[in-house]
Amino acid sequence: MYHRNYYENGQLKEEGWKENQLKEDYWKHYFPNGNLQANGHYKMGLMDGYWYFMDEHGHLEMEGHFKNGQKVKWWLFYDENGKINHKCQLKNGVKNGYCLKYTDEALKSAEKYKNGKKIKEWFSFGSFKKENKLSDLKS
């Protein structure tokens, strides 16, 4: 069944499908000003699959994967000009794996995290390649 919730001012807050009172399938969430805040899929009431998040002005802030309501895999984070600022591998909502930092879309550094704690940072792609397998960046 298709469902809509509204802010007190009558502006649409969110819309999407529900099954057994739980959010299911594709949903859109809106800011009070009417701009899109987030869109993606739910599975049994939890965010699941690929999601997009915008700021109040409609600019993309971040995008990435959810599984069982937790951020997982690669996430992309954007600066105020719409360029990728950094991208990180996440597990259970925290950095776990690699984080690549960019300035004006040029790679500036790479970091490695374990359960949200930074282990190491590289500023040279050569030294990064010596100490890591590039295939690890694919997951």
C-alpha positions in Angstrom: 0.0 0.0 0.0 1.4 3.4 -0.9 1.8 5.7 2.1 2.5 9.5 2.6 3.4 11.4 5.7 3.2 15.2 6.0 4.8 18.0 8.0 2.5 20.1 10.2 2.6 22.8 7.5 1.1 20.3 5.0 4.3 19.8 3.1 5.0 16.2 2.0 7.6 14.6 4.5 8.0 11.2 3.0 6.3 8.8 0.6 6.7 5.2 -0.3 5.4 1.6 0.1 4.4 -0.2 3.2 3.8 -3.8 3.8 2.6 -5.1 7.2 3.1 -1.5 8.7 6.8 -1.6 7.7 8.5 0.6 5.1 9.2 -1.6 2.0 10.6 -1.0 -1.4 11.2 2.5 -2.8 10.8 5.6 -0.6 11.5 9.4 -0.9 12.1 11.7 2.1 11.8 15.5 1.9 13.0 18.5 3.8 10.3 20.9 5.2 11.1 23.3 2.2 10.0 20.5 -0.2 13.4 19.6 -1.5 14.3 15.9 -1.7 16.3 14.8 1.4 16.9 11.1 0.7 15.7 8.3 -1.6 16.3 4.6 -1.7 14.8 1.2 -0.7 13.6 -0.3 2.5 13.4 -4.0 3.3 11.3 -5.0 6.3 11.4 -1.4 7.7 15.2 -1.0 7.4 17.2 0.9 4.8 18.6 -1.5 2.2 20.4 -1.2 -1.1 21.7 2.0 -2.6 20.7 5.4 -1.2 21.2 9.0 -2.1 21.2 11.9 0.5 20.9 15.6 -0.4 21.3 18.9 1.6 18.4 21.3 2.0 19.4 23.1 -1.3 19.1 19.9 -3.3 22.8 19.2 -3.7 24.0 15.6 -3.4 25.9 15.1 0.0 26.5 11.4 0.0 25.5 8.1 -1.5 26.1 4.5 -0.7 24.9 1.1 0.3 22.8 -0.1 3.2 22.3 -3.6 4.5 19.9 -4.2 7.3 19.8 -0.5 8.2 23.6 -0.2 8.4 26.0 1.6 6.0 28.2 -0.9 4.3 30.6 -1.1 1.3 31.7 2.0 -0.5 30.2 5.4 0.3 30.8 8.6 -1.7 30.8 12.0 0.1 30.6 15.3 -1.8 31.8 18.8 -1.2 29.7 21.9 -1.6 30.6 22.1 -5.3 29.3 18.6 -6.0 32.7 17.0 -6.3 33.8 13.9 -4.5 35.5 14.9 -1.3 36.2 11.4 -0.1 35.0 7.8 -0.5 35.2 5.2 2.2 34.5 1.5 2.8 32.0 1.1 5.7 30.9 -1.8 7.7 28.1 -1.6 10.3 28.0 2.1 9.8 31.7 2.9 10.6 34.8 3.2 8.5 36.3 -0.2 8.0 38.8 -0.6 5.1 40.0 2.2 2.9 39.1 5.8 2.7 40.3 7.9 -0.3 40.5 11.7 0.1 40.2 14.1 -2.9 40.8 17.8 -3.5 39.2 19.0 -6.8 38.7 15.4 -7.8 42.4 14.6 -7.5 43.4 11.8 -5.1 45.4 13.4 -2.2 45.7 10.6 0.3 44.5 7.1 1.3 43.7 5.9 4.8 43.0 2.5 6.2 40.5 2.0 9.1 39.6 -0.9 11.3 36.2 -0.7 13.1 36.2 3.1 12.9 39.8 3.7 14.0 42.4 5.0 11.5 45.4 2.6 11.3 47.5 4.3 8.6 47.5 7.1 6.0 49.5 7.3 2.7 50.2 10.4 0.7 52.0 8.5 -2.1 50.3 6.1 -4.5 53.6 4.2 -4.8 53.9 3.5 -1.1 50.2 2.7 -0.9 50.6 0.1 -3.7 53.6 -1.5 -2.0 51.7 -2.1 1.3 48.2 -2.9 0.0 46.5 -5.0 -2.7 44.6 -2.9 -5.1 42.0 -5.7 -5.3 41.0 -4.7 -1.7 39.6 -1.5 -3.2 37.0 -3.4 -5.2 34.9 -4.7 -2.3 
